[in-house]
Amino acid sequence: MKRDRIRITIRGAVQGVGFRPFIYHLATELSLGGWIVNCAQGVLIEAEGLPEVLEHFCLRLQKEKPAHAIIQSLASTNLPPIDEKHFEIRESDQGGGKTALILPDLATCAECVSEVLDPTDRRYRYPFNNCTHCGPRFSIIEALPYDRVHTSMKKFTMCTDCEREYRDPANRRFHAEPIACPRCGPRLQLWDSLGKTLAADDAALHRAAGQIRAGKILALKGLGGFQLLVDARAHGAIARLRARKHRAEKPFGVMFPSLEALRSQCRVDDLEERLLLSSESPIVLMQKLASPVPLLDGAVAPNNPNLGVMLPYTPLHHLLLRDLGFPVVATSGNLSDEPICIDESEALERLGGIADFYLIHDRPIVRHVDDSIVRVVHGREMILRRARGFAPLPIALRQAQPNVLALGAHLKSTVALSVKRNIFVSQHIGDLSTQPAYDAFARAVADLPALYDVKPDLVAHDLHPEYLSTRFAVQLAAPKVAVQHHWAHVAACMAENDLEPPLLGVAWDGTGYGYDGTIWGGEFFLVKEACWQRFAHFRTFLLPGGDAAVKEPRRSALGLLYEIFGEELWDQPELLTAFSASEQKTLRRMLTKRINAPITSSAGRLFDGVAALAGLRDRSSFEGQAAMELEFAIDPMVEESYPFSLGEDVPCLIDWAPALRALLVDRRNQLPVGRIAARFHHMLGDAIVAVARRAGEKQVALSGGCFQNRYLTERVIDQLRANEFQPYWHQRIPPNDGGIAPGQIYLAEKIHARTLTNAL
């Protein structure tokens, strides 16, 4: 009978997911001859057999692929048959351009957890168990293709049992590159604060649990870096952690030993449960129960109706939480605003004033990968911090692009790289205000091009000339493209949602350098094929003290009041109670002389100012605190809205002054803060709908840090839909500045080719 032979090239996330054994079993079942090999582009298959069987093989491999595999493209060509009867897995091919997708680190699968908890299994209580379905990937890979010799596991020589499993196509550990066991794999040690070894292996784990029970702070070397763990029930331990970490009020994440324990503290819907149990296993922001079973200390998340929760996602976490039987605070192993530590010696130095003990292991971490943070917004997940479980999976573009390296912004930094039709986005790096964060940023900038063996054709950076990421761009050889911050926000939403112009883009955040040299942040763009026009923005006001206003919402409030009342403000002492007489004198001079008082249209600073005027908060201990508390204060029973006006000229001016005047009346009348917060949020939604009507475009893209506000985002989506607009918002790329880099890539070639025009 006639036999055919085909060559199949599959691109996507097909390495490290059990794809080769899957193909081997499928081809063997169908009696096909040939081979499969990992290559730098993905996997390459040659298969030979009857024509109808080959067709069936191609259909089944796409329908039955492993759960974590992502097939982006499948191309086949016909070859002359060579009468090959048997199918085999060959050694990896190192040649060709590197376009294979690197899989994120995956949470431990149920089978591996079961083995770790089984006293009869050879991996009983082994904290580094994994298989092709789970375990480290992005945090250990050094180069493509994804083979053990290209990972930090290369230092561990497999024992005969592991080697047998690794070579057996019928075993779920077949070519599981991080495969290990107690005989041949990584091992634990417990150190004291000076780095002296106190215990090893399982004894180290037991003693570490004992230190947490005793109220001590444990630095644990996890999957992508160090975490700081304390008893989530112990007020004193949490207070010490806050003092040492310089984190006064910002909520901590909590790891629960089980879903049942978590349900005693939070409302858990079906999607949230799926996220918690998924292979991504992120921190999920969830609503606390009104009357939870007393379990957590209030210092975990003070004045916050939500809780960031997660479940154990490595064998080490499963064993530790099982031994403890109670939830622990699990926060990044760093000082605030720094990247997490990944190396033991680095941890001793940087966490020396924080941790009492260190539970470490000897598997090197190639790159830091923090825990991802997700919340459910309007029935789907929204990533707020994109790292473990999600990075570095790409955004797919419709058309191939030049190789663009994007350096992101300054806060919540990420970098990104485009390779043909893919935008690869790095893990969360952090704020570039500290030397460790800047060093981590520099490593990430070098890391992505090295992984994919790509020389960038363009380097995209923020328009702000003083951002460290902008200054870093000067050092790079490729041509530079400056991308306006809020354009990048909207472009990121367009790229993620595969949107084409025309549309209205809404970009609301705290700070972004505008084309006119002022601080933008409450922006609307009319996006056409070859033109992005600033179509509307909030009325501007002065920010006395500039960056100081970010930490002092009272300063934003003062700028808003000065914009409304001018010099008459100083004759209204009831509006100035947040400031001493000497502060008023200094601030008056700033505003009158416009000294260190930049102009802004920022929605984020508008939120801050309203929070201060509503009596919620004059000073913030972390970014976004005032705006969060304004959201938390909303009375859901209130439906009315504050008034605003919309100018006729383009760009249309959204004047918030009528709203603030009404707010001041409400305050004088001592109306509840919940009503004030609700009316303000409703005004914002009304403003978006009004501008959308004026713009006349059905598609509306929502981006920027303000859309992390769940109440605002869900209300705006509902209002737009009710008025026959089609809203789009973020899901897998953060709406905050963590999404700037992919937006820069989306626009870089267009700006470089001068196909975009700017209309202010």
C-alpha positions in Angstrom: 0.0 0.0 0.0 1.1 3.6 -0.8 2.9 5.3 2.1 3.5 9.0 2.5 6.0 10.9 4.7 5.5 14.4 6.1 7.6 16.9 8.0 5.7 18.9 10.6 7.1 22.1 12.3 5.2 23.1 15.4 5.8 26.4 17.0 4.5 27.4 20.4 4.8 26.2 24.0 5.7 22.6 23.1 8.9 22.1 25.2 8.7 21.0 28.8 5.1 20.0 28.6 5.3 16.3 27.8 4.8 17.0 24.0 7.4 14.6 22.7 6.2 11.6 24.7 2.6 12.5 23.7 3.6 12.4 20.0 5.7 9.3 20.5 2.7 7.4 22.0 0.3 8.7 19.4 2.6 7.8 16.5 3.2 4.4 18.0 -0.5 3.7 18.5 -1.0 4.6 14.8 1.9 2.4 13.7 3.7 5.4 12.1 7.5 5.5 11.5 9.6 8.6 12.0 10.9 10.8 14.8 10.4 13.9 16.8 13.0 16.4 18.1 13.1 19.6 20.1 14.5 22.5 18.1 15.0 26.2 18.8 11.8 26.9 17.0 9.6 24.4 18.8 9.4 20.7 17.7 10.1 19.1 14.4 8.4 15.8 13.4 8.8 13.5 10.5 6.1 10.8 10.3 5.6 8.1 7.7 2.6 5.9 7.1 -0.7 5.5 5.2 -2.0 8.9 3.9 -5.3 8.6 5.8 -3.5 7.6 9.0 -1.1 10.6 8.7 -4.2 12.9 8.3 -5.7 11.4 11.4 -2.4 11.8 13.2 -2.3 15.6 12.4 -5.9 16.1 13.6 -5.4 14.2 16.9 -2.2 15.9 17.8 -4.0 19.2 17.8 -7.1 18.0 19.6 -5.4 15.8 22.2 -2.2 17.8 23.0 -1.0 18.0 26.6 -2.9 20.5 28.8 -0.1 23.0 29.0 1.0 22.9 25.4 0.2 25.9 23.2 0.3 25.3 19.4 0.8 28.7 17.7 1.4 27.3 14.2 1.6 23.9 12.5 3.2 23.7 9.1 3.6 20.5 7.1 5.4 19.6 3.9 5.5 16.3 1.9 8.7 14.2 1.7 9.6 11.1 -0.2 9.0 8.0 2.0 12.1 6.1 3.2 10.2 3.0 4.5 10.8 3.9 8.2 8.8 1.6 10.4 9.5 2.7 14.0 9.1 6.0 15.7 11.7 7.5 18.0 12.6 10.6 20.0 15.9 12.1 18.9 18.3 14.4 20.7 17.6 18.1 20.3 18.5 20.1 17.3 20.4 23.3 18.2 20.2 25.0 14.9 18.0 27.8 13.5 16.5 30.9 14.9 15.1 30.6 18.5 11.4 31.1 18.5 10.1 28.3 20.7 7.9 29.4 23.6 9.4 29.0 27.1 6.8 27.7 29.5 6.3 29.5 32.9 6.9 27.7 36.1 4.0 25.4 36.9 2.4 24.5 40.2 2.9 21.0 41.5 0.5 18.5 39.9 -1.8 16.3 42.0 0.2 13.2 41.1 3.5 14.7 42.4 1.8 15.9 45.6 0.4 12.4 46.2 3.9 10.9 45.9 5.4 13.4 48.3 2.7 12.5 50.9 3.0 8.7 50.3 5.3 7.0 52.9 5.8 4.1 50.5 7.0 6.3 47.6 10.8 6.9 47.0 10.1 10.6 46.8 8.2 10.7 50.2 8.6 14.2 51.7 11.0 15.2 48.9 10.5 19.0 48.4 11.7 19.1 44.8 9.4 16.5 43.2 8.2 17.3 39.6 7.3 15.8 36.3 6.5 16.9 32.7 3.2 18.4 34.0 4.7 20.6 36.7 7.7 22.2 38.3 10.3 24.9 37.4 10.7 26.1 33.8 11.3 29.8 33.3 13.2 30.2 36.6 15.8 27.6 35.7 16.2 27.8 31.9 19.5 29.3 30.6 19.1 28.8 26.8 16.9 27.2 24.1 16.1 24.5 23.3 14.7 23.5 26.7 17.0 20.6 27.7 18.6 19.7 31.1 22.0 20.9 29.9 20.5 24.3 29.3 19.1 24.6 32.8 20.4 25.1 36.3 19.7 21.4 36.9 22.7 20.5 34.9 24.9 20.4 38.0 22.8 17.4 39.4 23.7 14.1 37.8 20.7 11.8 37.6 20.8 8.5 39.7 20.0 5.3 37.9 16.3 5.3 38.9 15.8 8.9 37.7 17.7 8.2 34.5 15.4 5.2 33.8 12.3 7.4 34.3 13.8 10.1 32.2 14.5 7.7 29.3 11.2 5.8 29.4 8.6 7.2 27.0 5.8 5.5 29.0 6.8 7.4 32.2 5.3 10.8 33.0 8.8 12.0 33.8 10.1 11.2 30.3 12.4 14.1 29.5 11.2 16.1 32.5 14.3 18.2 32.6 14.2 19.1 36.4 13.7 15.5 37.4 15.2 14.7 40.8 14.9 12.6 43.9 16.4 12.5 47.4 19.5 10.5 46.1 20.5 12.9 43.3 18.6 16.2 43.4 18.6 19.4 45.3 18.7 19.4 49.1 17.5 21.6 51.9 19.4 23.4 54.7 18.3 25.6 57.6 20.6 28.5 58.3 20.6 30.9 61.2 20.8 34.6 60.7 24.6 34.4 60.2 24.4 31.6 57.6 25.4 28.8 59.9 23.8 25.4 59.0 21.5 24.2 61.7 19.9 21.2 60.0 19.6 19.5 56.6 16.9 17.8 54.5 13.7 16.8 56.3 15.1 17.9 59.6 15.6 21.4 58.2 12.0 21.5 57.1 10.7 20.4 60.5 12.9 22.9 62.4 11.8 25.7 60.0 8.2 24.9 60.8 9.0 25.1 64.5 10.6 28.6 64.1 7.4 29.8 62.4 5.3 28.4 65.2 7.6 30.3 67.7 6.8 33.6 66.0 10.1 33.9 64.0 10.5 35.3 60.5 11.6 32.6 58.0 13.2 33.5 54.6 12.3 30.6 52.3 14.1 30.0 49.0 11.2 29.0 46.8 10.7 28.5 43.1 11.7 31.9 41.7 13.2 33.6 44.7 13.0 34.1 48.4 9.8 34.6 50.4 9.4 35.9 54.0 7.0 33.7 56.0 5.4 34.3 59.4 2.4 32.9 61.3 -0.6 34.8 59.9 -2.3 34.5 63.3 0.5 36.2 65.3 0.2 39.9 65.7 3.7 40.4 67.1 5.4 38.4 64.3 3.5 40.4 61.7 4.3 43.7 63.4 8.0 42.8 63.4 7.9 41.8 59.7 6.2 45.1 58.9 8.8 47.1 60.8 11.8 45.3 59.4 10.5 45.2 55.8 9.5 48.9 56.0 5.9 48.0 54.9 3.7 49.9 57.4 0.2 49.2 56.0 0.3 47.6 52.6 -1.5 44.2 52.7 0.4 41.0 52.9 -0.4 37.9 50.8 -1.5 34.8 52.8 -0.8 31.2 51.9 -3.5 28.8 53.3 -2.8 25.1 53.9 -6.0 24.1 52.1 -9.0 25.5 50.1 -11.2 24.6 53.0 -9.2 26.8 55.4 -9.3 29.6 52.9 -13.1 29.3 52.6 -13.4 30.1 56.3 -12.0 33.6 55.6 -13.1 34.6 52.1 -15.9 34.3 49.6 -14.8 32.0 46.9 -16.6 31.8 43.5 -16.1 29.2 40.8 -13.6 31.2 38.8 -11.5 32.2 41.9 -11.4 28.6 42.9 -10.2 27.6 39.4 -7.5 30.2 39.6 -6.3 29.1 43.0 -6.1 25.4 41.9 -4.7 26.2 38.5 -1.1 25.4 37.3 -0.5 29.2 37.4 -1.5 29.2 41.1 -1.4 33.0 41.6 -2.2 35.2 44.5 -5.9 35.9 44.1 -7.5 39.1 45.5 -10.7 37.9 47.2 -13.4 39.5 49.4 -13.2 38.7 53.1 -16.2 37.2 54.7 -18.2 39.7 56.8 -17.9 37.5 59.9 -15.0 35.0 59.3 -14.0 32.3 61.6 -11.3 34.0 63.8 -8.1 32.8 62.2 -6.0 35.7 60.8 -4.6 38.7 62.6 -6.0 42.0 61.5 -2.5 43.3 60.8 -2.3 41.1 57.7 -4.5 43.5 55.6 -5.6 46.4 57.8 -8.6 48.5 56.7 -9.0 46.3 53.6 -12.1 44.3 52.8 -10.0 42.1 50.4 -7.3 39.5 51.0 -4.6 38.3 48.7 -4.6 34.6 49.1 -2.9 31.6 47.5 -2.4 27.8 48.0 0.8 25.8 48.2 2.3 25.5 44.7 5.6 23.6 45.2 6.2 20.4 47.1 8.2 22.5 49.6 5.2 24.7 50.3 2.8 21.7 50.5 5.0 20.0 53.1 5.6 23.1 55.2 2.0 24.1 55.3 0.9 20.6 56.0 3.3 20.5 58.9 2.1 23.8 60.2 -1.7 23.4 59.7 -2.3 27.1 59.7 -2.0 30.0 57.2 1.2 32.0 56.9 2.0 35.4 55.6 4.0 34.8 52.4 5.5 38.0 51.1 8.3 38.8 48.7 11.8 38.3 50.0 12.9 41.9 49.7 12.7 45.4 51.2 9.8 47.3 49.8 10.3 48.4 46.2 13.2 46.0 45.6 13.2 42.8 43.5 13.2 39.5 45.4 16.4 37.8 46.3 17.3 34.6 44.4 20.7 33.7 45.8 21.6 32.6 49.4 24.5 34.9 49.9 22.5 37.8 48.5 19.6 37.0 50.8 22.0 37.0 53.9 23.1 40.5 52.9 19.8 42.0 51.8 17.5 40.2 54.2 19.9 40.3 57.1 17.9 42.8 59.0 14.6 41.1 58.4 14.8 37.3 58.6 15.6 35.3 61.7 16.2 32.0 59.8 16.8 30.9 56.2 15.4 27.7 54.6 17.5 27.3 51.5 18.3 24.8 48.8 21.1 24.3 46.3 19.2 24.5 43.0 20.3 27.7 41.4 17.6 30.2 40.3 18.5 31.7 37.0 16.1 34.6 37.1 13.8 36.0 39.8 10.1 35.2 39.3 7.8 36.7 41.9 4.2 35.5 42.7 1.6 36.7 40.2 -1.4 38.7 41.5 -4.9 38.3 39.9 -8.3 39.5 40.6 -11.6 38.6 39.0 -13.2 41.6 37.2 -16.5 41.3 35.4 -16.4 37.5 35.3 -12.8 37.0 34.0 -9.4 37.2 35.5 -7.3 40.4 35.4 -3.6 40.0 36.1 -2.3 42.9 38.2 1.3 41.5 38.6 2.5 39.2 35.9 5.2 36.8 36.9 5.1 33.1 38.1 2.7 31.0 36.0 2.3 33.6 33.3 5.7 35.0 32.2 7.1 34.8 29.7 4.2 33.5 27.5 3.7 35.9 24.6 1.0 38.1 23.1 0.5 37.0 19.5 0.3 39.7 16.9 -1.5 39.5 13.5 1.6 40.3 11.5 5.3 39.9 12.0 7.2 42.9 13.3 10.9 44.0 13.4 12.7 42.8 16.6 11.8 45.5 19.1 13.2 45.6 22.6 10.9 47.7 24.9 12.1 49.0 28.2 8.8 49.8 29.8 8.3 52.7 32.3 9.6 53.4 35.8 7.0 51.8 38.2 6.0 48.2 38.1 8.7 47.7 35.5 8.7 44.9 32.9 10.6 44.7 29.6 9.4 43.0 26.4 10.8 41.7 23.1 9.1 41.1 19.8 10.2 38.1 17.7 8.2 37.9 14.5 4.6 37.6 15.6 5.2 37.2 19.3 5.7 39.8 22.1 7.5 38.2 25.0 6.9 40.0 28.2 9.3 39.6 31.1 8.4 38.8 34.7 7.5 41.7 37.0 10.7 43.6 38.0 9.5 46.4 40.3 10.0 50.1 40.7 13.3 51.4 39.4 14.0 53.6 42.3 16.5 51.3 44.1 19.9 50.0 42.9 18.8 46.3 43.2 15.7 47.0 41.1 17.8 48.8 38.5 20.3 45.9 38.4 17.4 43.4 38.0 16.1 45.6 35.2 19.4 45.6 33.4 19.6 41.8 33.7 16.1 41.4 32.2 17.0 43.8 29.3 19.9 41.5 28.5 18.0 38.3 29.3 15.2 38.2 26.7 17.4 38.9 23.6 19.9 36.4 24.8 17.3 33.7 25.3 16.0 34.1 21.8 19.3 35.0 20.2 17.9 38.2 18.8 19.6 41.5 18.0 17.0 44.2 18.4 16.2 46.3 15.3 14.6 49.0 17.5 14.6 50.0 21.2 11.4 51.5 22.5 11.3 53.6 25.7 9.1 56.0 27.5 8.8 59.6 26.4 9.8 60.8 29.9 13.5 62.0 29.6 14.3 61.4 33.3 13.0 57.8 33.6 15.9 55.5 34.3 14.6 53.1 31.7 14.8 56.0 29.2 18.4 56.8 30.2 19.3 53.1 29.9 18.1 53.1 26.3 20.9 55.5 25.4 23.4 52.8 26.2 21.9 50.4 23.6 23.1 50.3 20.0 19.8 50.0 18.0 17.8 53.0 16.9 15.6 54.5 19.6 11.8 55.2 19.6 10.1 57.3 22.3 6.6 56.2 23.0 4.2 58.3 24.9 3.2 56.6 28.2 -0.6 56.7 27.7 -0.4 55.8 24.1 1.4 52.7 25.2 -1.3 51.9 27.8 -4.0 51.9 25.1 -1.8 50.1 22.6 -1.2 47.3 25.2 -5.0 46.9 25.5 -5.3 46.8 21.7 -2.6 44.2 21.3 -4.0 41.9 24.0 -7.5 42.1 22.6 -6.5 42.0 19.0 -8.2 45.3 18.2 -7.9 47.3 15.1 -8.7 51.1 14.7 -11.0 53.0 14.8 -11.6 53.1 18.5 -11.6 55.3 21.6 -8.8 54.6 24.0 -9.1 55.6 27.7 -5.9 55.7 29.7 -6.2 56.7 33.4 -3.3 56.4 35.8 -1.2 58.5 38.1 1.7 59.8 36.1 2.8 60.0 32.5 4.9 62.5 30.6 2.8 64.3 28.0 3.8 65.7 24.6 3.1 69.2 26.0 5.6 68.7 28.9 2.8 68.4 31.5 1.9 65.3 33.6 -0.9 63.4 31.8 -3.0 60.8 33.4 -6.7 61.3 32.6 -6.6 60.8 28.8 -8.9 59.8 25.9 -7.4 59.1 22.5 -9.3 58.8 19.2 -7.4 56.1 17.4 -7.5 56.0 13.6 -5.4 53.9 11.2 -2.7 56.5 10.8 -3.5 59.1 13.6 -3.7 59.1 17.3 -5.5 62.2 18.6 -5.7 63.4 22.2 -9.5 63.7 22.1 -10.3 64.6 25.7 -8.7 64.8 29.1 -9.5 65.9 32.7 -9.2 69.6 33.6 -5.7 70.2 34.8 -4.5 71.4 38.2 -1.2 72.0 40.0 0.5 69.5 42.1 2.3 71.3 45.0 5.5 69.5 45.7 5.4 67.4 42.6 6.3 63.8 43.5 5.6 64.5 47.2 1.9 64.6 46.2 2.0 60.9 45.5 2.6 60.2 49.1 0.4 63.0 50.4 -3.1 63.1 48.9 -3.8 66.3 50.8 -1.4 68.0 48.4 -3.5 66.8 45.4 -6.6 68.1 47.3 -5.0 71.5 47.7 -4.1 71.6 44.0 -7.7 70.9 43.1 -9.1 73.5 45.5 -6.6 76.1 44.2 -7.7 75.4 40.7 -11.4 76.1 41.7 -10.9 79.0 44.1 -7.6 80.6 43.1 -6.2 83.0 45.7 -9.6 83.1 47.5 -8.7 79.6 48.8 -6.4 81.1 51.5 -9.4 83.0 53.0 -11.3 79.7 53.6 -9.5 78.1 56.6 -12.1 75.3 56.9 -10.6 73.9 53.6 -7.0 74.1 54.9 -7.2 72.1 58.1 -4.8 69.4 56.8 -1.9 71.9 56.8 -0.2 73.9 59.5 0.2 77.6 59.1 3.9 77.3 58.1 3.0 74.6 55.5 0.2 76.8 54.1 2.8 79.6 53.6 5.2 77.3 51.8 2.5 75.7 49.6 0.9 79.0 48.8 4.2 80.2 47.4 4.6 77.0 45.4 1.2 77.4 43.8 1.3 81.2 43.3 4.8 81.2 41.8 4.4 77.7 40.2 7.5 76.5 41.9 7.8 72.7 42.0 4.1 72.5 41.2 3.7 70.7 37.9 0.5 70.8 35.8 -1.4 67.5 35.7 -4.5 65.9 34.2 -4.0 62.8 36.3 -7.0 60.7 37.2 -4.9 59.0 39.8 -4.1 62.3 41.5 -7.8 63.2 41.2 -8.7 60.1 43.1 -6.1 61.0 45.8 -7.5 64.5 46.1 -11.1 63.4 46.4 -10.1 60.8 49.1 -8.4 63.5 51.1 -11.4 65.9 50.7 -13.8 63.1 51.7 -11.8 62.8 55.0 -10.4 59.4 54.3 -6.6 59.9 54.1 -4.2 62.8 54.0 -1.0 60.7 53.7 -0.4 57.4 52.1 2.1 54.7 53.1 2.0 52.9 49.7 1.0 53.7 46.2 -2.7 53.8 45.5 -3.7 53.5 49.2 -6.0 56.6 49.1 -7.7 55.5 45.9 -8.2 52.0 47.3 -9.8 53.3 50.4 -12.1 55.5 48.4 -13.2 52.4 46.4 -13.7 50.4 49.7 -15.9 53.2 51.1 -18.5 53.1 48.4 -22.1 52.6 49.5 -23.5 50.1 47.0 -27.0 51.3 47.6 -26.3 54.8 46.3 -27.1 55.5 42.6 -26.8 59.2 42.2 -23.8 60.9 40.6 -21.9 64.1 40.9 -22.2 66.6 38.0 -19.4 67.5 35.5 -19.2 69.4 32.3 -17.7 68.5 28.9 -16.2 71.1 26.7 -16.9 71.6 23.0 -13.4 72.0 21.6 -11.0 69.1 20.9 -9.4 68.0 23.1 -12.6 68.1 25.1 -12.1 69.2 28.7 -13.8 67.1 31.3 -14.4 69.6 34.1 -14.5 68.0 37.5 -15.1 71.3 39.3 -18.9 70.9 39.6 -18.3 67.5 41.2 -15.9 68.9 43.8 -18.2 71.8 44.6 -21.0 69.3 45.2 -18.7 67.2 47.3 -17.7 70.1 49.5 -21.4 70.7 50.1 -21.9 67.1 51.0 -19.0 67.3 53.5 -20.4 70.5 55.1 -23.7 68.7 55.4 -21.9 65.7 57.0 -23.2 63.2 54.5 -21.7 59.7 54.8 -18.4 59.0 53.1 -19.9 56.0 51.4 -22.3 58.3 49.5 -19.5 60.7 48.5 -17.3 57.8 47.2 -20.2 56.3 45.2 -21.2 59.6 43.6 -17.6 60.3 42.6 -17.2 56.9 41.0 -20.5 57.2 39.2 -19.4 60.6 37.8 -16.3 59.0 36.3 -18.3 56.4 34.6 -20.7 59.1 33.2 -17.7 61.0 31.9 -16.4 58.0 29.9 -19.8 57.4 28.3 -20.2 61.1 27.5 -16.8 61.2 25.8 -17.5 57.9 23.9 -20.7 59.5 22.6 -18.9 62.6 21.5 -16.2 60.5 19.8 -18.7 58.2 18.0 -16.6 55.1 18.0 -18.2 51.8 19.1 -15.0 50.2 20.4 -13.6 51.6 23.7 -10.4 50.3 25.2 -9.8 50.8 28.9 -6.2 50.8 30.3 -4.1 52.4 33.1 -3.7 51.7 36.7 -7.1 53.3 37.7 -8.8 50.3 36.0 -7.4 48.0 38.7 -10.4 49.5 40.6 -12.9 46.7 40.3 -16.0 48.8 41.1 -15.0 51.5 38.6 -14.1 49.0 35.8 -17.2 46.9 36.2 -19.5 49.9 36.3 -17.9 51.5 33.2 -18.2 48.2 31.3 -21.9 47.9 32.1 -22.6 51.6 31.3 -20.8 51.4 27.9 -22.6 48.2 27.0 -25.9 49.8 28.0 -25.2 52.6 25.6 -24.3 50.2 22.8 -20.6 50.6 23.0 -18.2 47.6 23.0 -15.7 47.9 25.9 -12.4 46.0 26.0 -10.1 45.7 29.1 -7.1 43.8 30.2 -6.9 40.2 31.2 -3.4 38.7 30.7 -1.4 41.9 30.6 -1.7 44.3 33.6 -3.6 47.5 33.1 -1.0 49.3 35.3 2.6 50.2 34.2 3.4 46.5 34.0 1.7 46.6 30.6 3.6 49.6 29.2 6.4 47.5 27.5 4.1 45.5 25.2 2.3 48.7 24.3 5.6 50.3 23.3 6.4 47.4 21.0 2.9 47.6 19.4 3.6 51.3 18.5 7.4 51.4 18.0 7.5 50.5 14.3 4.6 52.8 13.4 6.2 55.7 15.2 9.6 54.9 13.7 8.2 54.8 10.2 6.4 58.1 10.9 3.0 56.6 10.0 1.5 58.1 13.2 0.8 61.7 13.6 0.2 63.5 16.9 -2.7 65.9 17.3 -2.7 67.7 20.7 
